[in-house]
Amino acid sequence: MLTDYHVHMAETGEFTTAYLNDYIAKAKEKGIEELGISEHAYFFHETSDILSNDWVENRRGLHFKDYHTLFEQAQAEGLQVKMGIEMDYTPGKEKEMQAFIDAHPFDYVIGSVHWIGDWGIDLASYREEYEKRDIKEAYRQYFDQIVTLAESRLFNFVGHIDLIKIFNYWPDDEAFLHQQYDRAVAALAASGTCIEISTAGLRKPVGAIYPDPVLLKKCYEAGVGIVICSDAHKPEHIGYAYDQAIDLAKSVGYEELHIFNQREATIVPLA
């Protein structure tokens, strides 16, 4: 079985089943049996008490009821798609995040780290910030959040777990990097939080899948579960480079992946 649970719609299309069918058609073409839509939570007015900064507020403008209605319409039309959300993990806002998550019937919830304070680590407009910062400290701060994200137990899986590498900035201390990996993996394993193998990194400046093979191997050895995702922002991204993702998963030992329904996980063979 193949899955694609990290898919967005708001940036390039409306919340309509006609547009949703474009994603479903591409998923069928790629042999993907489980498709989920997981829009960014910051687009919705209902999350303004969780994450707010100038960049986000310039993009916030949706109402969650319209998103939910999409899935109700899809179900009425017999379309098979899971309802997810990708939420920016925001330290100190765990109660607000839980309230939002619990208020809606998600099949799965992705937790991601895109911000270190007011620094959007994956935004091209903030890229020069990497030249100004101590890279080891940036990695430490990033993985601090990955650890507390997992410890919150709010999320089914972590999105692009080593996103901090997006612009190809790496600490020059390999032992330090492995320490960050190890503490993240320990938190994931203890909380039962999965990770995604995301091919989106191949479309980014780093030109590599998330996560790094070393990190993925550590996850496998610790019993951390996986899903496989494309982080598609348009239909043609669905299933992008899945052959590479599957090869990577199998190369470190994975033979199974997780699928989700009403936030409950089922383990299935990795086809």
C-alpha positions as CSV (number, residue, x, y, z in Angstrom):
1,M,0.0,0.0,0.0
2,L,1.1,3.6,-0.7
3,T,0.0,6.7,1.1
4,D,0.1,10.4,0.4
5,Y,-1.2,12.3,3.5
6,H,0.7,15.6,3.1
7,V,-1.3,17.5,0.5
8,H,-2.4,21.1,0.3
9,M,-5.1,22.8,-1.8
10,A,-5.6,26.4,-0.7
11,E,-2.6,27.9,-2.5
12,T,-3.5,26.9,-6.0
13,G,-7.2,26.1,-6.0
14,E,-10.5,26.5,-4.2
15,F,-12.0,24.0,-1.8
16,T,-14.2,22.3,-4.4
17,T,-14.7,18.6,-5.1
18,A,-14.0,19.3,-8.8
19,Y,-10.5,20.5,-7.9
20,L,-10.1,17.7,-5.3
21,N,-10.8,15.2,-8.2
22,D,-7.6,16.4,-9.9
23,Y,-5.6,15.2,-6.8
24,I,-7.6,11.9,-6.6
25,A,-7.0,11.2,-10.3
26,K,-3.3,11.7,-9.9
27,A,-3.2,9.5,-6.9
28,K,-4.9,6.7,-8.8
29,E,-2.5,7.1,-11.6
30,K,0.4,6.7,-9.2
31,G,-1.1,3.7,-7.4
32,I,-1.7,5.5,-4.2
33,E,-4.5,3.9,-2.2
34,E,-4.6,6.3,0.8
35,L,-4.9,10.0,0.0
36,G,-5.2,12.8,2.6
37,I,-5.6,16.5,2.4
38,S,-3.7,18.4,5.1
39,E,-4.1,22.1,4.6
40,H,-1.8,24.5,6.6
41,A,-3.7,25.4,9.8
42,Y,-2.4,29.0,9.8
43,F,-4.7,29.8,6.8
44,F,-7.7,29.5,9.0
45,H,-9.1,32.4,11.2
46,E,-9.8,29.8,13.9
47,T,-6.0,29.4,14.6
48,S,-5.2,33.0,15.2
49,D,-4.7,32.3,18.9
50,I,-2.0,29.7,18.1
51,L,0.3,31.3,15.5
52,S,0.4,35.0,14.5
53,N,3.0,37.1,12.8
54,D,3.1,39.5,9.9
55,W,3.9,36.8,7.3
56,V,1.1,34.5,8.5
57,E,-1.5,37.3,8.9
58,N,-0.9,38.3,5.3
59,R,-2.0,34.8,4.3
60,R,-4.7,34.0,6.8
61,G,-8.2,34.3,5.3
62,L,-10.0,31.0,5.3
63,H,-12.8,29.7,7.5
64,F,-12.5,26.1,8.7
65,K,-16.2,25.4,8.1
66,D,-15.5,25.7,4.3
67,Y,-12.7,23.2,4.6
68,H,-14.8,20.8,6.6
69,T,-17.6,21.1,4.0
70,L,-15.3,20.0,1.3
71,F,-14.9,16.6,3.0
72,E,-18.6,16.3,3.7
73,Q,-19.2,16.9,0.0
74,A,-16.5,14.5,-1.0
75,Q,-18.1,11.8,1.2
76,A,-21.5,12.5,-0.3
77,E,-20.0,12.0,-3.8
78,G,-18.2,8.8,-2.8
79,L,-14.7,10.3,-3.0
80,Q,-12.2,8.5,-0.9
81,V,-10.0,11.1,0.9
82,K,-8.9,11.6,4.5
83,M,-9.2,14.9,6.3
84,G,-6.0,16.1,7.9
85,I,-4.4,19.3,9.0
86,E,-0.8,20.4,9.1
87,M,-0.2,22.5,12.2
88,D,2.8,24.7,13.0
89,Y,3.9,23.4,16.4
90,T,4.0,26.6,18.6
91,P,5.7,26.2,22.0
92,G,3.5,27.3,24.8
93,K,0.3,27.0,22.8
94,E,-0.3,23.3,23.5
95,K,-3.7,23.9,25.1
96,E,-4.9,26.1,22.2
97,M,-3.6,23.5,19.7
98,Q,-5.3,20.7,21.5
99,A,-8.6,22.7,21.6
100,F,-8.5,23.2,17.9
101,I,-7.6,19.6,17.1
102,D,-10.2,18.2,19.4
103,A,-12.9,20.4,17.9
104,H,-12.7,18.8,14.5
105,P,-13.0,15.2,13.2
106,F,-9.5,14.9,11.7
107,D,-8.3,11.5,10.4
108,Y,-4.7,12.6,11.2
109,V,-2.8,15.7,12.4
110,I,0.7,16.6,11.2
111,G,2.9,18.6,13.5
112,S,5.6,20.7,11.8
113,V,8.2,23.2,12.8
114,H,8.6,26.1,10.4
115,W,9.4,28.9,12.9
116,I,12.1,29.6,15.4
117,G,10.6,32.6,17.0
118,D,9.9,35.0,14.2
119,W,12.3,33.3,11.8
120,G,10.6,31.4,9.1
121,I,13.3,28.8,8.5
122,D,12.0,27.5,5.1
123,L,11.1,30.9,3.6
124,A,13.2,32.2,0.8
125,S,12.8,35.7,2.1
126,Y,14.4,34.6,5.4
127,R,17.2,32.6,3.9
128,E,19.9,35.1,4.6
129,E,19.2,34.7,8.3
130,Y,21.2,31.4,8.1
131,E,24.3,33.5,7.3
132,K,23.8,35.6,10.5
133,R,23.1,32.8,12.9
134,D,25.2,30.2,14.7
135,I,24.2,27.1,12.7
136,K,24.7,24.7,15.7
137,E,22.5,26.9,17.8
138,A,19.8,27.1,15.1
139,Y,19.8,23.2,14.9
140,R,19.6,23.0,18.7
141,Q,16.6,25.4,18.8
142,Y,14.9,23.5,15.9
143,F,15.3,20.1,17.5
144,D,14.2,21.5,20.9
145,Q,10.9,22.0,19.2
146,I,10.8,18.6,17.5
147,V,11.3,17.1,20.9
148,T,8.6,19.0,22.6
149,L,6.3,18.5,19.6
150,A,6.6,14.8,20.1
151,E,6.3,15.1,23.9
152,S,3.0,16.9,23.5
153,R,1.4,13.8,21.9
154,L,-0.9,16.0,19.9
155,F,0.2,14.8,16.5
156,N,0.1,11.6,14.5
157,F,3.3,12.3,12.7
158,V,5.9,15.0,12.2
159,G,6.2,16.7,8.8
160,H,9.6,17.0,7.1
161,I,11.3,16.3,10.4
162,D,14.7,17.8,9.4
163,L,13.3,20.8,7.5
164,I,16.1,22.9,9.0
165,K,18.4,21.6,6.3
166,I,16.3,23.1,3.4
167,F,18.9,25.6,2.3
168,N,21.8,23.2,2.8
169,Y,23.2,24.7,5.9
170,W,24.6,22.0,8.2
171,P,26.5,22.1,11.5
172,D,30.2,21.2,11.0
173,D,30.1,18.9,14.0
174,E,28.8,15.5,13.0
175,A,28.6,14.2,16.6
176,F,26.5,17.3,17.5
177,L,24.1,16.6,14.6
178,H,23.7,13.0,15.7
179,Q,23.0,14.2,19.2
180,Q,20.1,16.2,17.9
181,Y,18.8,13.3,15.9
182,D,19.1,11.0,18.9
183,R,17.1,13.1,21.3
184,A,14.4,13.7,18.7
185,V,14.2,9.9,18.0
186,A,13.9,9.2,21.7
187,A,11.0,11.6,22.1
188,L,9.3,10.2,19.0
189,A,9.6,6.6,20.2
190,A,8.5,7.4,23.7
191,S,5.4,9.2,22.5
192,G,4.4,6.9,19.6
193,T,4.7,9.8,17.1
194,C,5.4,8.7,13.6
195,I,7.4,10.6,10.9
196,E,6.9,11.1,7.2
197,I,9.3,10.3,4.5
198,S,8.8,13.4,2.4
199,T,9.9,13.7,-1.2
200,A,9.3,17.5,-1.1
201,G,13.0,18.1,-0.2
202,L,13.9,16.9,-3.7
203,R,12.1,20.0,-5.0
204,K,13.9,22.3,-2.6
205,P,17.4,23.8,-2.6
206,V,18.7,20.9,-0.4
207,G,17.8,18.4,-3.2
208,A,17.3,15.6,-0.7
209,I,14.4,13.6,0.8
210,Y,13.3,14.4,4.4
211,P,14.7,12.9,6.6
212,D,18.4,12.3,6.2
213,P,19.1,8.6,5.8
214,V,21.1,8.6,9.1
215,L,18.1,10.0,11.0
216,L,15.7,7.6,9.3
217,K,17.9,4.7,10.2
218,K,17.8,5.8,13.9
219,C,14.0,6.1,13.7
220,Y,13.7,2.5,12.3
221,E,16.0,1.1,15.0
222,A,13.9,2.9,17.7
223,G,10.6,1.6,16.3
224,V,9.3,4.9,15.0
225,G,6.6,4.4,12.4
226,I,6.5,6.1,9.0
227,V,4.1,7.4,6.3
228,I,5.2,8.4,2.8
229,C,4.2,11.8,1.6
230,S,4.8,14.3,-1.3
231,D,3.8,17.5,0.5
232,A,1.9,18.3,-2.8
233,H,0.8,21.9,-3.3
234,K,-0.6,21.1,-6.7
235,P,-1.9,17.8,-8.3
236,E,1.2,17.1,-10.3
237,H,3.2,16.7,-7.1
238,I,1.2,13.8,-5.9
239,G,3.4,10.7,-5.6
240,Y,6.4,12.7,-6.6
241,A,9.6,10.6,-6.6
242,Y,7.9,7.8,-4.6
243,D,10.2,5.2,-6.0
244,Q,13.1,7.0,-4.2
245,A,11.1,7.3,-1.0
246,I,10.3,3.6,-1.0
247,D,13.9,2.6,-1.8
248,L,15.1,4.8,1.1
249,A,12.5,3.3,3.5
250,K,13.5,-0.3,2.6
251,S,17.2,0.5,2.6
252,V,17.1,1.2,6.4
253,G,14.8,-1.8,7.1
254,Y,11.2,-0.5,6.9
255,E,8.7,-3.0,5.6
256,E,5.5,-1.4,7.0
257,L,3.9,2.0,7.1
258,H,1.1,3.6,9.0
259,I,-2.3,4.7,7.8
260,F,-4.8,6.8,9.8
261,N,-8.6,6.9,10.3
262,Q,-10.2,9.1,12.9
263,R,-6.7,9.6,14.4
264,E,-6.2,5.9,15.0
265,A,-3.3,4.2,13.3
266,T,-3.2,0.9,11.4
267,I,0.0,-0.7,10.2
268,V,0.1,-2.1,6.7
269,P,2.8,-3.6,4.5
270,L,4.9,-1.2,2.4
271,A,4.2,-2.2,-1.1
